Amino acid sequence: MTTLNVNIPAYAATFGLEGPAPRLADWLARVILQLQSGDWLRMPAPGVPEATAQLLRMAEAYESTQPSYAADLRAAASMARKA
């Protein structure tokens, strides 16, 4: 086991962390939260006919290598048609 001693000067507790890193991290976190909550980063979901067609195209592409996955994609496409 290794022991590590850390010496923290008394002024560090009263003034907090020094430098721009904490403020930059706070600003960056706020920007990321703002971007995630906005609609301008999200792609619109495809409509049901478009999504069904896309699932069927993917199923056709995967049929030769992964037939069970292709069957799952077809099942999802048929469920989308019923919805």
Protein Blocks (a to p, Z undefined) as FASTA:
>chain_A
ZZddddddfklmmnopedjklmmmmmmmmmmmmmmmpmklpccdddfklmmmmmmmmmmm
mmmmmmmlmmmmmmmmmmmmmZZ
